[in-house]
Amino acid sequence: MGFIFVTPEYNHGVPGGFKNAVDSIGPEWAGKAVGCVAYGADGGVRAVEQWRVIMANLHAHVVRAQVSLSLFTEFGEDGFRPQERRAEELKSILGQVVELAGKLRG
Ligand SMILES: Cc1cc2nc3c(=O)[nH]c(=O)nc-3n(C[C@H](O)[C@H](O)[C@H](O)COP(=O)(O)O)c2cc1C
């Protein structure tokens, strides 16, 4: 089974409420594939690095591909304006999550 985490970053870390939700079903994450789409002032890259460590402890696996959206350049008063390359990045995440979920299921 695969999951996509859409995560902001708060004070260089994962959001507390999201972490609490993940923790609350701890053992159920074992053997699952996860991809991360992050956003924040710095693209949420540190939150994704933390999710990699957190999910490894729960025996889940975060794929290498990720999307890091900048609050400053991709969100504005005129709405959500992602960089062109984001579509390909998202495809990579989905492809890697589907492939890994298949392997883990086997
Ligand atoms: C208290 C606070 C701390 C934040 N710290 C970070 C940070 O360390 N890195 C970052 O990239 N963005 C940071 N941000 C920006 C948030 O990621 C941004 O506001 C985001 O939109 C929050 O997502 P949400 O409204 O969906 O919870 C911070 C925002 C707040 C209010």
The ligand as a MOL file (V3000), in Angstrom:
LIG
                    3D

  0  0  0     0  0            999 V3000
M  V30 BEGIN CTAB
M  V30 COUNTS 31 33 0 0 0
M  V30 BEGIN ATOM
M  V30 1 C 5.6140 29.1580 13.6010 0
M  V30 2 C 5.9830 28.8770 12.1770 0
M  V30 3 C 7.1930 28.2770 11.8820 0
M  V30 4 C 7.5340 28.0060 10.5640 0
M  V30 5 N 8.7250 27.4120 10.3030 0
M  V30 6 C 9.0520 27.0890 9.0320 0
M  V30 7 C 10.2770 26.4220 8.7610 0
M  V30 8 O 11.0580 26.1250 9.6440 0
M  V30 9 N 10.5630 26.1230 7.4840 0
M  V30 10 C 9.7120 26.4170 6.4460 0
M  V30 11 O 10.0350 26.0810 5.2870 0
M  V30 12 N 8.5430 27.0690 6.6660 0
M  V30 13 C 8.1980 27.3910 7.9350 0
M  V30 14 N 7.0120 28.0250 8.1980 0
M  V30 15 C 6.1060 28.3090 7.0980 0
M  V30 16 C 5.0010 27.2500 7.0290 0
M  V30 17 O 5.5070 26.0550 6.4850 0
M  V30 18 C 3.8740 27.7970 6.1680 0
M  V30 19 O 3.2340 28.8160 6.8830 0
M  V30 20 C 2.8840 26.7480 5.7070 0
M  V30 21 O 1.9780 27.3440 4.8190 0
M  V30 22 C 2.1260 26.1300 6.8780 0
M  V30 23 O 1.2650 25.1690 6.3510 0
M  V30 24 P -0.2260 24.9560 6.8800 0
M  V30 25 O -0.8870 26.3200 6.9130 0
M  V30 26 O -0.8460 24.0170 5.8830 0
M  V30 27 O -0.1140 24.3530 8.2500 0
M  V30 28 C 6.6500 28.3260 9.5150 0
M  V30 29 C 5.4270 28.9380 9.8260 0
M  V30 30 C 5.0930 29.2150 11.1430 0
M  V30 31 C 3.7690 29.8810 11.4370 0
M  V30 END ATOM
M  V30 BEGIN BOND
M  V30 1 1 1 2
M  V30 2 1 2 3
M  V30 3 2 2 30
M  V30 4 2 3 4
M  V30 5 1 4 5
M  V30 6 1 4 28
M  V30 7 2 5 6
M  V30 8 1 6 7
M  V30 9 1 6 13
M  V30 10 2 7 8
M  V30 11 1 7 9
M  V30 12 1 9 10
M  V30 13 2 10 11
M  V30 14 1 10 12
M  V30 15 2 12 13
M  V30 16 1 13 14
M  V30 17 1 14 15
M  V30 18 1 14 28
M  V30 19 1 15 16
M  V30 20 1 16 17
M  V30 21 1 16 18
M  V30 22 1 18 19
M  V30 23 1 18 20
M  V30 24 1 20 21
M  V30 25 1 20 22
M  V30 26 1 22 23
M  V30 27 1 23 24
M  V30 28 2 24 25
M  V30 29 1 24 26
M  V30 30 1 24 27
M  V30 31 2 28 29
M  V30 32 1 29 30
M  V30 33 1 30 31
M  V30 END BOND
M  V30 END CTAB
M  END
